[in-house]
């Protein structure tokens, strides 16, 4: 399983004129692969963060980019309940949350037999998150830091989401 770490290359804007190359390719692929009803295939994403305001903003900005349907959960426990009834193509979780942290959440997801690609989106130093994930051997697809204003990180997050969805079995 490939692991994407840190900041993605190729700074892009969120205004829709210049999304990442991977995201543009995914859009072209979705246009070609419409279902029988003519609807676009959407990537279903579970976004878990205990900061509900941030979760709302991230979900809305990602949905504005197109191609994703985001569902926000405010805790690891809420995410486990939601995921037990709703399939997700990709899971994006904060690392540092009250109750259960992101690594513990991914570990519980894996223990349930769910192999959905998981991305850690954190304000912490990535090296410590990767070290923790490696010690747990839980298979994180990628990690991205919240080290810039969220608007500037959305293209990188979208690129990771698309890559994870495309590479998942």
SVG drawing of the C-alpha trace seen along z (x, -y; Angstrom):
<svg xmlns="http://www.w3.org/2000/svg" viewBox="-32 -31 41 39">
<polyline fill="none" stroke="black" stroke-width="0.4" points="0.0,0.0 1.4,-3.4 1.8,-6.0 1.6,-9.7 3.4,-11.9 3.4,-15.6 2.6,-18.5 1.8,-17.5 3.7,-19.2 2.1,-21.7 0.4,-24.6 -3.1,-25.1 -6.0,-27.4 -9.4,-26.5 -11.3,-28.7 -11.9,-25.8 -9.6,-27.1 -6.6,-25.2 -7.2,-22.0 -4.5,-19.4 -3.7,-17.2 -5.0,-14.2 -8.3,-15.9 -8.7,-17.0 -8.0,-13.5 -10.6,-12.1 -13.2,-14.6 -12.5,-13.5 -12.8,-9.9 -16.1,-10.5 -17.5,-12.2 -16.7,-9.2 -18.0,-6.7 -21.5,-8.0 -24.0,-5.4 -27.2,-4.5 -29.1,-7.5 -26.4,-9.9 -25.3,-10.7 -21.6,-11.3 -20.0,-8.7 -19.2,-10.4 -16.4,-9.5 -18.0,-9.0 -15.8,-10.4 -16.2,-10.1 -14.5,-13.1 -13.9,-12.8 -12.9,-15.8 -14.0,-16.8 -13.8,-20.5 -17.3,-20.6 -16.8,-24.1 -13.6,-22.9 -15.3,-19.7 -18.2,-21.8 -15.7,-24.1 -13.6,-21.2 -16.6,-19.2 -18.2,-22.2 -14.9,-23.2 -14.2,-19.7 -17.7,-19.3 -17.3,-22.7 -14.4,-21.1 -16.7,-18.5 -16.7,-14.7 -17.0,-14.0 -19.8,-13.5 -18.6,-14.3 -20.1,-13.1 -18.8,-14.7 -18.6,-12.8 -17.6,-14.6 -16.0,-11.7 -14.4,-8.3 -17.5,-6.7 -19.9,-8.5 -17.7,-7.5 -17.8,-3.8 -21.6,-3.9 -22.0,-5.7 -19.5,-3.5 -21.3,-0.4 -24.3,-1.4 -22.8,-3.4 -20.0,-2.5 -17.3,-5.1 -14.7,-5.1 -12.2,-7.0 -11.9,-7.9 -10.2,-11.2 -9.7,-11.6 -8.0,-14.1 -5.3,-12.6 -5.8,-14.5 -9.4,-14.2 -11.1,-13.9 -12.0,-10.3 -10.5,-8.2 -7.6,-9.6 -7.3,-9.0 -4.9,-6.1 -7.1,-4.3 -10.1,-4.9 -8.3,-3.5 -7.2,-0.5 -10.9,0.2 -12.0,-0.2 -9.3,2.3 -10.4,4.7 -13.9,4.7 -12.6,5.9 -13.0,2.6 -10.1,2.0 -11.2,-1.5 -8.2,-3.8 -7.6,-6.1 -6.0,-9.5 -4.8,-11.3 -5.3,-15.1 -3.7,-16.6 -2.3,-19.7 0.5,-17.6 3.9,-17.0 3.6,-14.3 6.7,-12.3 5.1,-11.6 1.8,-10.5 3.6,-8.2 5.7,-6.7 2.6,-6.0 0.8,-4.5 3.9,-2.4 4.0,-1.0 0.4,-0.1 0.8,1.4 -2.7,0.3 -2.1,-0.8 -2.6,-4.5 -2.9,-5.6 -1.6,-9.1 -0.9,-11.9 -1.4,-15.7 -0.7,-18.5 -3.0,-21.4 -0.1,-23.8 -1.6,-26.4 -5.0,-28.0 -7.5,-25.3 -8.5,-26.9 -4.9,-26.4 -4.9,-22.7 -8.1,-21.6 -6.4,-20.9 -3.8,-18.7 -6.5,-16.9 -8.6,-16.4 -5.6,-14.9 -5.0,-12.4 -8.7,-11.5 -8.8,-10.9 -5.6,-8.8 -6.9,-6.8 -10.2,-6.1 -8.6,-5.2 -6.1,-2.8 -8.5,-1.1 -9.5,2.5"/>
</svg>
